Amino acid sequence: MAIKNIRSVKDFGGNGNIIILLHGFLCSSKYWNHVQPYLTAQGHRVIAIDLLGFGNAPKPRYSTYNYQEHIAHLDVIFEQLELTKPFVLVGHSMGALLATRYAVLNPDKVSSLALLHPPLYKDIEEARKSLRETGRLYRFLLDSRYRRFGWAFIKTFAFYNIAKHGRIARERSLKNVIEVSEVFGDLEKVETKTLLLMGLKDRPEYNVNIEGARLSSSVIVITKNVSHHSPTQKPLMVQKAILDFIN
């Protein structure tokens, strides 16, 4: 049965596997619009969630937007959904970081884990250096004293559904989830069957860092000739990768 009264949840119904979709940084549940319909058509119950501070989710002003608070937001949603069996958890980018942490903390609740292009920085210095070398516009939106005007422009004209978040959620999630680089510890601990999808056209340090990483035996790494946003650019490939893995 689909649940329609939780603002930060889009539950598309279905009686098959429960597949939870977690979007990445600066996005919302709408990010999955090209992937969700096919998964639903295969009979799965697909649920797309807005992360804390993004999309239609609550945006508490005094939250630190760290791992613990993002996970607590997911816990509240899962309790409201009254899920009665383990689910497949799919995360993209920052959503993949949170999905991994959730599976480590709750191995009995997650049947399979699919991680699409998680940020794989070796330390906070590498993360900050890489992010601030990502083009003039992104650097302006992250660092400039006038960045609030840039975000206002984006929200007004081009990418409202993607940029539907506040400054506090954006800046604190970046600092307290993406930059802290805890993902390799989680990938070493995770017991859940895990698919890690890498992209040859993603940030080069991700592919370099995964080479020497200590990973749990439950983690399978596949690399495709795609960029960071394969769910929107190559949705058929992503759909197939997810379904092949969980089946």
Backbone hydrogen bonds in HBPLUS format (Angstrom, degrees):
<---DONOR---> <-ACCEPTOR-->    atom                        ^
c    i                          cat <-CA-CA->   ^        H-A-AA   ^      H-
h    n   atom  resd res      DA  || num        DHA   H-A  angle D-A-AA Bond
n    s   type  num  typ     dist DA aas  dist angle  dist       angle   num
A0009-VAL N   A0006-ILE O   3.02 MM   3  5.47 158.0  2.07 127.0 126.9     1
A0050-ASP N   A0008-SER O   2.81 MM  42  4.98 166.0  1.83 148.6 150.7     2
A0010-LYS N   A0048-ALA O   2.81 MM  38  5.10 154.6  1.87 155.3 161.8     3
A0048-ALA N   A0010-LYS O   2.91 MM  38  5.10 157.6  1.96 147.3 147.1     4
A0012-PHE N   A0046-VAL O   2.92 MM  34  5.53 172.2  1.93 177.3 175.2     5
A0016-GLY N   A0043-GLY O   2.81 MM  27  5.32 133.1  2.03 156.7 156.4     6
A0045-ARG N   A0017-ASN O   2.88 MM  28  5.99 147.3  1.99 141.5 151.8     7
A0088-VAL N   A0018-ILE O   2.77 MM  70  6.03 166.5  1.79 174.0 170.3     8
A0019-ILE N   A0045-ARG O   2.83 MM  26  6.09 165.7  1.85 153.5 157.0     9
A0047-ILE N   A0019-ILE O   2.87 MM  28  6.17 163.5  1.90 161.8 162.3    10
A0020-ILE N   A0088-VAL O   2.77 MM  68  6.08 170.5  1.78 172.8 171.3    11
A0090-VAL N   A0020-ILE O   2.80 MM  70  5.93 168.4  1.81 169.0 173.1    12
A0021-LEU N   A0047-ILE O   2.84 MM  26  6.13 161.2  1.87 153.8 156.4    13
A0049-ILE N   A0021-LEU O   3.11 MM  28  6.25 168.9  2.12 172.5 169.3    14
A0022-LEU N   A0090-VAL O   2.79 MM  68  6.12 152.7  1.86 157.1 166.3    15
A0092-HIS N   A0022-LEU O   3.01 MM  70  6.39 154.6  2.08 164.8 171.7    16
A0027-CYS N   A0024-GLY O   3.28 MM   3  5.67 149.7  2.37 133.3 131.0    17
A0031-TYR N   A0028-SER O   2.96 MM   3  5.73 166.9  1.97 122.8 127.2    18
A0032-TRP N   A0029-SER O   3.23 MM   3  6.06 166.1  2.25 121.8 124.0    19
A0033-ASN N   A0030-LYS O   3.10 MM   3  5.40 161.7  2.14 121.1 120.3    20
A0035-VAL N   A0032-TRP O   2.96 MM   3  5.26 144.8  2.09 111.9 122.6    21
A0036-GLN N   A0032-TRP O   2.90 MM   4  5.76 177.4  1.90 172.9 172.7    22
A0040-THR N   A0036-GLN O   2.93 MM   4  6.12 162.4  1.96 164.7 170.2    23
A0041-ALA N   A0037-PRO O   2.88 MM   4  6.05 151.9  1.96 142.4 150.7    24
A0042-GLN N   A0038-TYR O   3.15 MM   4  6.41 129.9  2.41 139.8 151.4    25
A0042-GLN N   A0039-LEU O   3.25 MM   3  5.27 138.9  2.42  95.0 106.1    26
A0043-GLY N   A0040-THR O   2.88 MM   3  5.32 157.4  1.93 117.3 120.9    27
A0054-PHE N   A0051-LEU O   2.93 MM   3  5.46 159.4  1.97 147.4 145.9    28
A0053-GLY N   A0058-PRO O   2.86 MM   5  5.64 139.7  2.02 161.8 162.4    29
A0057-ALA N   A0054-PHE O   3.03 MM   3  5.65 158.9  2.08 143.5 144.2    30
A0055-GLY N   A0164-LYS O   2.78 MM 109  5.08 124.8  2.08 147.2 163.0    31
A0063-SER N   A0060-PRO O   3.46 MM   3  5.52 168.3  2.47 104.5 107.5    32
A0070-HIS N   A0066-ASN O   3.02 MM   4  6.23 162.7  2.05 160.9 166.2    33
A0071-ILE N   A0067-TYR O   2.88 MM   4  6.05 163.5  1.91 159.7 164.4    34
A0072-ALA N   A0068-GLN O   2.95 MM   4  6.12 150.9  2.03 140.3 148.8    35
A0073-HIS N   A0069-GLU O   3.09 MM   4  6.27 150.4  2.18 140.2 146.9    36
A0074-LEU N   A0070-HIS O   3.18 MM   4  6.56 152.0  2.26 143.5 150.4    37
A0075-ASP N   A0071-ILE O   2.87 MM   4  6.19 155.4  1.93 151.6 159.0    38
A0076-VAL N   A0072-ALA O   3.05 MM   4  6.33 156.0  2.11 149.2 154.0    39
A0077-ILE N   A0073-HIS O   3.20 MM   4  6.49 160.9  2.24 145.9 150.7    40
A0078-PHE N   A0074-LEU O   2.87 MM   4  6.11 168.5  1.88 160.5 163.2    41
A0079-GLU N   A0075-ASP O   2.98 MM   4  6.12 151.9  2.06 145.3 152.9    42
A0080-GLN N   A0076-VAL O   3.01 MM   4  6.28 154.2  2.07 146.2 153.2    43
A0081-LEU N   A0077-ILE O   2.89 MM   4  6.16 147.4  1.99 150.3 160.0    44
A0082-GLU N   A0079-GLU O   3.21 MM   3  5.21 142.5  2.35  96.5 107.1    45
A0087-PHE N   A0109-LYS O   2.98 MM  22  6.49 153.5  2.05 152.7 149.9    46
A0111-SER N   A0087-PHE O   2.86 MM  24  5.37 149.2  1.96 124.6 134.2    47
A0089-LEU N   A0112-SER O   2.93 MM  23  6.32 166.7  1.95 158.2 158.3    48
A0114-ALA N   A0089-LEU O   2.90 MM  25  6.27 164.2  1.92 151.9 156.1    49
A0091-GLY N   A0114-ALA O   2.97 MM  23  6.44 159.0  2.01 166.4 173.0    50
A0116-LEU N   A0091-GLY O   2.84 MM  25  6.06 178.6  1.84 170.7 170.7    51
A0095-GLY N   A0092-HIS O   2.82 MM   3  4.88 130.9  2.06 146.9 134.1    52
A0093-SER N   A0116-LEU O   2.95 MM  23  6.32 160.2  1.99 165.2 167.3    53
A0096-ALA N   A0093-SER O   2.87 MM   3  5.16 133.9  2.08 105.3 118.3    54
A0097-LEU N   A0093-SER O   3.29 MM   4  6.80 145.6  2.41 147.0 156.3    55
A0097-LEU N   A0094-MET O   3.09 MM   3  5.10 120.7  2.46  95.3 109.9    56
A0098-LEU N   A0094-MET O   3.12 MM   4  6.49 160.0  2.16 152.7 157.0    57
A0099-ALA N   A0095-GLY O   2.86 MM   4  5.98 150.8  1.95 139.7 148.7    58
A0100-THR N   A0096-ALA O   2.99 MM   4  6.09 157.3  2.04 143.9 148.9    59
A0101-ARG N   A0097-LEU O   3.15 MM   4  6.42 164.5  2.18 147.7 151.4    60
A0102-TYR N   A0098-LEU O   2.88 MM   4  6.06 158.8  1.93 148.6 155.0    61
A0103-ALA N   A0099-ALA O   2.97 MM   4  6.19 159.0  2.02 148.6 153.7    62
A0104-VAL N   A0100-THR O   2.99 MM   4  6.25 152.6  2.07 149.9 157.5    63
A0105-LEU N   A0101-ARG O   3.04 MM   4  6.27 156.1  2.09 149.8 155.6    64
A0106-ASN N   A0102-TYR O   2.81 MM   4  5.88 138.0  1.99 144.9 157.6    65
A0109-LYS N   A0106-ASN O   3.02 MM   3  5.54 156.9  2.07 117.0 124.0    66
A0113-LEU N   A0193-LYS O   2.86 MM  80  6.14 149.7  1.96 159.8 165.8    67
A0195-LEU N   A0113-LEU O   2.72 MM  82  6.16 159.4  1.77 160.9 168.0    68
A0115-LEU N   A0195-LEU O   2.71 MM  80  5.96 176.5  1.71 170.9 171.5    69
A0197-LEU N   A0115-LEU O   2.80 MM  82  6.06 169.8  1.81 170.3 173.9    70
A0117-HIS N   A0197-LEU O   3.02 MM  80  5.92 166.3  2.04 157.9 162.2    71
A0127-ALA N   A0123-ASP O   3.12 MM   4  6.41 159.1  2.16 149.6 155.9    72
A0128-ARG N   A0124-ILE O   2.99 MM   4  6.18 168.9  2.00 151.4 153.4    73
A0129-LYS N   A0125-GLU O   3.01 MM   4  6.12 164.5  2.03 150.0 154.7    74
A0130-SER N   A0126-GLU O   2.91 MM   4  5.96 165.8  1.93 150.3 154.5    75
A0131-LEU N   A0127-ALA O   2.96 MM   4  6.08 169.7  1.97 155.3 158.2    76
A0132-ARG N   A0128-ARG O   3.14 MM   4  6.15 153.9  2.21 143.1 149.5    77
A0133-GLU N   A0130-SER O   3.16 MM   3  5.23 157.8  2.22 102.9 109.6    78
A0134-THR N   A0131-LEU O   3.37 MM   3  5.42 161.3  2.41 104.6 107.0    79
A0139-ARG N   A0135-GLY O   3.14 MM   4  6.26 160.1  2.19 148.1 154.2    80
A0140-PHE N   A0136-ARG O   2.95 MM   4  6.14 152.2  2.03 144.6 152.3    81
A0141-LEU N   A0137-LEU O   2.91 MM   4  6.23 158.0  1.96 153.2 159.1    82
A0142-LEU N   A0138-TYR O   2.99 MM   4  6.20 136.9  2.18 143.0 154.2    83
A0143-ASP N   A0139-ARG O   2.92 MM   4  5.90 163.3  1.94 153.1 157.2    84
A0144-SER N   A0140-PHE O   3.08 MM   4  4.91 147.1  2.19 122.5 132.4    85
A0147-ARG N   A0144-SER O   3.10 MM   3  5.03 158.7  2.15 112.0 110.9    86
A0149-PHE N   A0146-TYR O   3.03 MM   3  5.79 144.3  2.16 120.5 128.7    87
A0150-GLY N   A0147-ARG O   3.05 MM   3  5.01 117.1  2.46  94.5 110.2    88
A0151-TRP N   A0147-ARG O   2.99 MM   4  6.34 160.2  2.03 158.3 162.4    89
A0152-ALA N   A0148-ARG O   3.03 MM   4  6.12 150.3  2.12 136.0 144.5    90
A0153-PHE N   A0149-PHE O   3.03 MM   4  6.25 151.6  2.12 142.7 149.5    91
A0154-ILE N   A0150-GLY O   3.09 MM   4  6.39 162.1  2.12 148.9 153.2    92
A0155-LYS N   A0151-TRP O   2.94 MM   4  6.11 167.6  1.96 154.1 157.1    93
A0156-THR N   A0152-ALA O   3.02 MM   4  6.08 148.1  2.12 140.9 149.5    94
A0157-PHE N   A0153-PHE O   2.99 MM   4  6.08 163.9  2.01 157.6 160.6    95
A0158-ALA N   A0154-ILE O   3.12 MM   4  5.38 135.1  2.33 127.7 140.5    96
A0159-PHE N   A0154-ILE O   3.10 MM   5  5.74 154.1  2.17 143.6 150.6    97
A0162-ILE N   A0159-PHE O   3.01 MM   3  5.26 122.0  2.36 104.3 119.5    98
A0163-ALA N   A0159-PHE O   2.76 MM   4  5.85 163.9  1.79 166.6 172.4    99
A0165-HIS N   A0163-ALA O   2.82 MM   2  5.69 125.9  2.11 114.1  97.6   100
A0170-ARG N   A0166-GLY O   3.05 MM   4  6.22 163.7  2.08 152.7 157.7   101
A0171-GLU N   A0167-ARG O   2.90 MM   4  6.02 178.4  1.90 160.3 160.4   102
A0172-ARG N   A0168-ILE O   2.94 MM   4  5.85 162.2  1.97 149.8 155.5   103
A0173-SER N   A0169-ALA O   3.00 MM   4  5.74 152.8  2.07 136.8 144.6   104
A0174-LEU N   A0170-ARG O   3.18 MM   4  6.25 157.0  2.24 141.9 148.2   105
A0175-LYS N   A0171-GLU O   3.13 MM   4  6.26 159.6  2.18 138.3 143.8   106
A0176-ASN N   A0172-ARG O   2.76 MM   4  5.70 164.2  1.78 149.7 154.7   107
A0177-VAL N   A0173-SER O   2.96 MM   4  5.35 131.7  2.20 136.6 140.4   108
A0178-ILE N   A0173-SER O   3.34 MM   5  6.83 156.8  2.39 152.8 158.8   109
A0179-GLU N   A0174-LEU O   2.93 MM   5  6.08 155.1  1.99 163.9 171.6   110
A0186-ASP N   A0182-GLU O   3.36 MM   4  6.70 155.1  2.43 147.3 154.2   111
A0187-LEU N   A0183-VAL O   2.85 MM   4  6.12 155.1  1.91 153.3 160.6   112
A0188-GLU N   A0184-PHE O   3.11 MM   4  6.23 131.9  2.35 136.2 147.2   113
A0189-LYS N   A0185-GLY O   3.24 MM   4  6.45 135.7  2.45 135.5 146.5   114
A0189-LYS N   A0186-ASP O   3.09 MM   3  5.09 128.5  2.37  95.0 108.7   115
A0190-VAL N   A0186-ASP O   2.93 MM   4  5.92 148.5  2.03 157.4 164.0   116
A0216-SER N   A0187-LEU O   2.85 MM  29  6.06 159.7  1.89 145.1 141.1   117
A0194-THR N   A0218-SER O   2.96 MM  24  5.90 173.5  1.96 148.1 145.9   118
A0220-ILE N   A0194-THR O   2.79 MM  26  6.07 161.7  1.82 157.3 162.4   119
A0196-LEU N   A0220-ILE O   2.78 MM  24  6.00 163.7  1.81 166.5 165.2   120
A0222-ILE N   A0196-LEU O   2.97 MM  26  6.28 163.9  1.99 157.0 159.7   121
A0198-MET N   A0222-ILE O   2.83 MM  24  6.12 169.5  1.84 163.2 166.5   122
A0224-LYS N   A0198-MET O   3.01 MM  26  6.32 164.5  2.03 148.9 149.5   123
A0202-ASP N   A0199-GLY O   3.05 MM   3  5.08 164.8  2.08 108.4 111.5   124
A0200-LEU N   A0224-LYS O   2.87 MM  24  6.15 163.9  1.89 161.3 166.0   125
A0201-LYS N   A0226-VAL O   2.86 MM  25  5.38 153.6  1.93 146.3 143.9   126
A0206-TYR N   A0203-ARG O   3.07 MM   3  5.76 145.4  2.19 118.9 127.4   127
A0208-VAL N   A0204-PRO O   3.13 MM   4  6.42 154.2  2.20 150.4 158.4   128
A0209-ASN N   A0205-GLU O   2.84 MM   4  5.85 166.0  1.86 148.3 152.1   129
A0210-ILE N   A0206-TYR O   3.08 MM   4  6.23 148.2  2.19 146.0 153.6   130
A0211-GLU N   A0208-VAL O   3.28 MM   3  5.57 138.5  2.46 102.2 112.7   131
A0213-ALA N   A0210-ILE O   3.31 MM   3  5.04 160.5  2.35  99.0 104.6   132
A0219-VAL N   A0216-SER O   3.12 MM   3  5.66 170.6  2.13 119.1 121.5   133
A0232-THR N   A0229-HIS O   3.17 MM   3  5.79 144.5  2.30 115.6 123.8   134
A0233-GLN N   A0229-HIS O   3.01 MM   4  6.15 154.1  2.08 150.1 157.9   135
A0234-LYS N   A0230-SER O   2.67 MM   4  4.79 155.7  1.73 130.2 137.7   136
A0238-VAL N   A0234-LYS O   3.18 MM   4  6.50 159.6  2.22 153.3 159.4   137
A0239-GLN N   A0235-PRO O   2.82 MM   4  6.00 166.5  1.84 155.3 158.9   138
A0240-LYS N   A0236-LEU O   3.05 MM   4  6.17 165.5  2.07 146.3 150.1   139
A0241-ALA N   A0237-MET O   2.95 MM   4  6.12 158.9  1.99 147.0 153.2   140
A0242-ILE N   A0238-VAL O   2.98 MM   4  6.19 164.0  2.01 156.0 159.3   141
A0243-LEU N   A0239-GLN O   2.98 MM   4  6.18 173.5  1.98 156.4 158.3   142
A0244-ASP N   A0240-LYS O   2.82 MM   4  5.81 164.8  1.84 152.7 157.6   143
A0245-PHE N   A0241-ALA O   3.16 MM   4  6.12 150.0  2.25 135.9 143.8   144
A0246-ILE N   A0242-ILE O   3.00 MM   4  6.28 165.9  2.02 156.4 159.3   145
A0247-ASN N   A0243-LEU O   2.98 MM   4  5.87 139.4  2.15 143.0 152.6   146
